[in-house]
Amino acid sequence: MYASMEGCIGTGKTTLARLLSMRYAGTPLLEETSRHPFIAEFYLDPERNAFQTEMNFILIHYHQLRRAQQDGVFDQLVFADFIFDKDRLFADLTLTDPDEQRLFTLTYDFLRQRIPTPDVLICLKSPTEFLWERIRKRARDLEAPMTYDYLDQVNSKYNEFFEAYDQSEKIILNAPELNITEGSPSFESALLDKVIPALSPILGVPPRA
């Protein structure tokens, strides 16, 4: 069984994937963003660096998912903090050159058919203002050049994606209501009240006590 968390930057995908892995004795599969050679340059100059950024993301994500598939990781319960389909979402937003769009689409379509689809997608929705506050608060150097306008555009794309997604079961959650913060009593309460009751019937297993 394979569950993916998705949502705009700052919704708490990674924290949720880690905590659900602990609750269900599963395996976390976390996005290897640190391996990306162009992401910092992209935030400084998105137009100039969009193509190489998006192409690298699909290769990094494909490599992670394909390697996990070949190693038998998906034979157990897996909680990922990304879904391969997100790369199409970002490319639709950032790529403007028709030739680059074509090459990206050809590569994406070829790779997509070679990797598994999640059994359930956990969609974390949030107002942009909430995300912006969380991103400023965590103050990651990589995200420092990001603009509010870019974040708002990405968030709008995610809302469209969640609405249209029909490849597997999906659970839509309100990220501000969850306030996904590791060690937060309010999040622990929300996890028990909102997330686990929706997720356990799909997974077919209860969480650990």
N, C-alpha and C positions, 0 to 999 in steps of 0.2 A: 504494500500500500504506500502511495506516494502523495504527500500533501505539500502544496506550495503556498507560501505567503506572498502576496503582492500588494503594492500600493506605491504612492508617490514617495519621493525622497523625504525621509524624516518621519514616516508613519510608525516605525518600530518593527519592521519585518524581521530583522535579524534577532532582536531580543525575543520576539514571539516564537520564532522557529527554535531557538535554543531552549526556551522554557517548555514548549510543548514536547520537545525531544526528551527532556528530563521527566515530564509528567507521564509520558506514555512509554518510557524506556525505548525510545526510538533513536535514529541516527540523524544528526543535523547535517545538512548539505548547504554550506554557506558560500555566497558569491565571493569569488576571488578578485575583487576589484583592485587590490594592491598590485596585481600582476599586470594591470593595464598600463602600457607605456605612454599613452597620449591623453589620459583623462584630465590631468592638470592643465595641459595646454588647451584642451577643448574649452574649459571654463573661462580661460583668458581670451580666447578668440574662437568662438563656436563655428563661425562660417568657414574659417580657414581650415579647421581641424575636424570637421564633422565626419567626412568620409572615412578617414583612417580610424577615428574613434568608434564609429558604429561597426565597421568591419572587424575590428579587434574584439569588440564585445561579443559578437556572435561566435567568433572562434573560441574565446575563453569559455563562454557558457556551453558551447557544444562540447568542448574538450572535457569540462567537468561532468556533464550529464552522460556523455558517451563512456567515459572512463568508469563512472559509477555503475553504469549498465553492464559493462564488460566484466567488472569486478564482482557482480552479483549483489551490489548494495541494495538494489530495489527489490530483492527477495525478502527484505525486512521492512520495517516501518521507517519511512524517511520523511523528514520535515525540511523542506528547502526554503530559503528566503528569496527565491527568484523563480521566474518561469521564462523559458526561452522566448515565448511569444512577445515579451516586453521589448525585445530588440527591434521588432517591426514597428512598435509604437514610437520609439525614440527616432528611428530612421525616418518615419513619416513626418516627424516634426522638424528634423534637422537637415535632411538631404534635399537640396533644391536643384542640383544638376541632373538632367534626365538620364545621362549615361551612368552616373553614379547610382541613381535610383534603380536602374535596370540591373546593374551588376549586383547590387545588394540583394535585390529580390530573388535573382537566380540563385545566389549563394544561400540565402535564408531558406528558400523552398527546398533546396537539395538537402541541407542539413536537418531541417525540421522533421522530415520523414524518417530520419535515422535514430531519433531519440524518443523516449517515452513521454506520454502526456500525463500530467498529474491526475490522480483519481479524484482529488478535490482541490479547488482553488479557494483560498481564504483571501477575500478582497478587503483591504483596509482603506476606507474612504475618509477624507478629512477636508475641511476648508483650508485654503492656501495659507491663511493667516496663522493657523495653528502650526502648520508645517514650518513656516518661516521662523516662527518663534523658537521651535525646537532646534532647527538648524543653526540659528544664531547662538543658541545657548550651548550646544555641544561644541561649537567653534573648531571644526576640523579644518586644517590648513587647505586641504583639497577643495573644500566647498566655499572657501572665503570669497572667490571671485563671482560666485553664482549670483544672478540678479533675481529680484522678486518676480519680474515679468517672465523670465524663463521658467521659474518654478511654477508659476500660475498656468503657463501653457502646458507644461508636463502634467500637472494635476488635472487639467481639463481632458487631456488625452487619456489619462487613466480612467476617468469617469466614463468616457465613451467606450473604452475597452471593456470595463466591467459590465456595462449594460449589454454589450453585444456578445460577450463570452458565452459559449454553449458547448465547449469541448468536453466538459466533465461537470461533476457537481460543483456548486459554488456557494460559499457562505459570505454574505456581505456584512461587514462590521463597521461601526463608527469608531474611528481611532481616538478622537478626543474623549469619548465615553470610557474607553478602555484605559487611556493614559498609560501606554505601554512603557514602563520604566522598571528595570530589574530591581527587585527588592522593595518595590512600592506596595504598601498594604492595599491601596485602592485598586491597583492592577491585579493583585492576587485575588481580590474579591470579584473583580470583573471577569477574570479568567474562569473562576468557578461558576459564576452566574450566567455568563453570556457565551463564552467560547466553547468550553468543554461540553455543555448540553447540546450544542449544535453539531459539534464535531464527532463525538463518540458514536452516535448511531451510524454515521457514514464509515468511520474506521472499523466499526464492528468490535471494538475493544474498549474497556473502561480505562481511565487513567489509574496510575498507581495511587494508593491512599497516602 
